[in-house]
Amino acid sequence: MVIVIVLVGGGTGAYVAARPAPIIAVHPPTTTRPPTTTSTTPVVASFTLSAVGDTDLGNTPQLPVNPTAYLAPVKSALAADMVFGNLEGTMTAGGYSKCGRASTECYAFRVPPSFAQAYSATGFTVLNSANNHSYDYGAVGEADTSAALRAAGIVQAGLPGQIGVVHTHGVSVAFVDFAPYALTNDLLDFTQAAHLIARAKSEAEVVVVYMHAGAEGATADQVTRATEMYVGENRGNPYAFAHAVIDDGADLVIASGPHVLRGMQWYKGHLIAYSLGDFTNYEAFASSGDLSLSAVLHVTMNAHGVLETASVTPIRIQSGGQAVVDPTHATWAFMNQLSHGDFGSSAALIGPLGRIAVPAVA
């Protein structure tokens, strides 16, 4: 069975170099679950997915001493058959920064390639590179990052033409990731997106789309339904893109890039999470007020791409950028306020136990 997932993201800084050839990463299959019923009705396999937004474990030489320990407080909250996150930066000791020495509005991030093992140990199985930081250290940095992820057994998605496919419980899930840059799968090119989703649907049963899109900062928490700009860059129209990729066949849309949470919406029975915010950002970004709120989105989907259950674990980013589970559940009220205000009757709302009510008809 094949499932396709699309992702979208954003960030600061421009790309200036040519890209390597497309890559398709495939995660080794896991053992198929045995049937749990004696009914003659065919059993439809299902799987669980946890997804978070932007992850950043520092910038050499400013790094956590033990990245696995740094991620440990949220490991149990991520537990699922598949765990997805946006990799905000590179894993390399080489290359040259895209930022000039005197730049004050450009950010380039890199951590050692060994940090890929920390992500793997925490449970991450898929990491996105469709963002404005995948080329922070040029072609060398990008190649080193891809190699580090492969060595850690993590599927990569989002580079030009790249679809990440994961097999679990007899189901194939494709991750198709986009950002508003030519050095990634380009979310500004709707025709290209449609072609990639069609390809993903031929390779997997379920398709998940990620988008790195939208403006940034504490005031960027609303879905404007218009083209969004930031530091002179066209960051796309997240609303139009999310609807378009579902029309093209995506089963779920998740996103980050604004560095703040946004609301969630149902569209034709499919869930769109417009921004899962930052997840961890070791001393990299502001983490006060609304910017300190984050989330882990949990979904159960079947081999037909139907979403069976959904929920949100509330996360708070502490001073310095470390993510912890938030017992105050502040994320739930904040996201519900945004969802209701932006989407009205189509809002996907979080209940008192963190569960999202799923429409009866998908």
SULFENDA-V472642 format. One record per residue. SS is DSSP state (hx for helix, st for strand, lp for the rest). PSI is psi in whole degrees, 0 to 359 (none if undefined). Layout:
SS&PSI  SS&PSI
This chain:
lp&150  st&132  st&140  st&134  st&134  st&138  st&149  st&144  st&180  lp&187  lp&185  lp&140  lp&151  lp&154  lp&146  lp&7  lp&169  lp&160  lp&155  lp&174  lp&152  lp&150  lp&142  st&121  st&134  st&124  st&139  lp&141  lp&149  lp&172  lp&136  lp&138  lp&140  lp&152  lp&144  lp&13  lp&151  lp&5  lp&151  lp&352  lp&128  lp&137  lp&128  lp&118  lp&151  st&167  st&163  st&146  st&132  st&138  st&140  st&172  st&228  st&129  st&135  st&119  lp&28  st&191  st&113  lp&127  lp&5  st&95  st&152  lp&142  lp&321  lp&95  hx&329  hx&318  hx&327  hx&325  hx&349  hx&323  hx&342  hx&5  hx&313  hx&330  hx&341  hx&347  lp&124  lp&170  lp&324  st&138  st&123  st&143  st&162  st&123  st&106  lp&83  lp&196  st&164  st&92  lp&157  lp&4  lp&196  lp&177  lp&139  lp&143  lp&346  lp&138  lp&158  lp&326  lp&4  lp&138  lp&355  lp&26  lp&137  lp&131  lp&130  lp&139  st&145  st&164  lp&147  lp&332  lp&340  hx&342  hx&328  hx&330  hx&320  hx&315  hx&316  hx&334  hx&346  lp&354  lp&132  lp&339  st&128  st&139  st&139  lp&10  lp&86  lp&182  lp&8  lp&0  lp&341  lp&26  lp&328  lp&37  hx&197  hx&326  hx&312  hx&320  hx&315  hx&319  hx&322  hx&313  hx&317  hx&320  hx&319  hx&317  hx&316  hx&330  lp&359  lp&23  lp&132  st&136  st&146  st&155  lp&343  lp&163  lp&122  lp&2  lp&126  st&131  st&126  st&131  st&139  st&129  st&137  lp&37  lp&8  st&138  st&129  st&127  st&134  st&119  st&112  st&144  st&150  st&163  lp&52  lp&148  lp&341  lp&13  lp&178  lp&121  st&113  lp&350  lp&349  lp&94  hx&329  hx&316  hx&319  hx&316  hx&319  hx&318  hx&321  hx&320  hx&319  hx&319  hx&320  hx&336  hx&344  hx&344  lp&165  lp&330  st&140  st&124  st&130  st&133  st&140  st&134  st&96  lp&157  lp&165  lp&176  lp&154  lp&176  lp&333  lp&4  lp&33  lp&357  lp&147  lp&109  lp&342  lp&16  lp&171  lp&132  lp&136  st&150  st&131  lp&43  lp&1  st&142  st&110  lp&15  lp&176  lp&93  hx&322  hx&309  hx&320  hx&314  hx&317  hx&321  hx&318  hx&330  hx&318  hx&329  hx&348  lp&3  lp&145  lp&336  st&141  st&127  st&157  st&162  st&185  lp&319  lp&350  lp&17  lp&152  st&150  lp&175  lp&176  st&152  st&149  st&132  st&115  lp&37  lp&2  st&144  st&136  st&121  st&104  lp&339  lp&126  st&8  lp&195  st&153  st&316  st&141  st&76  lp&100  lp&24  lp&319  lp&165  lp&143  lp&52  lp&160  hx&222  hx&335  hx&347  hx&353  st&136  st&182  st&151  st&120  st&126  st&132  st&150  st&127  st&154  st&178  lp&349  lp&4  lp&11  lp&128  st&120  st&318  st&156  st&146  st&168  st&128  st&123  st&135  st&145  st&135  st&116  lp&166  lp&130  lp&347  lp&4  lp&136  st&137  st&155  st&135  lp&109  lp&347  lp&347  lp&28  hx&330  hx&321  hx&310  hx&320  hx&314  hx&322  hx&319  hx&315  hx&317  hx&313  hx&317  hx&324  hx&332  hx&354  hx&236  hx&343  hx&8  st&142  lp&111  lp&145  st&128  lp&179  lp&342  lp&12  lp&359  st&145  st&126  lp&123  lp&132  lp&147  lp&328  lp&122  lp&none
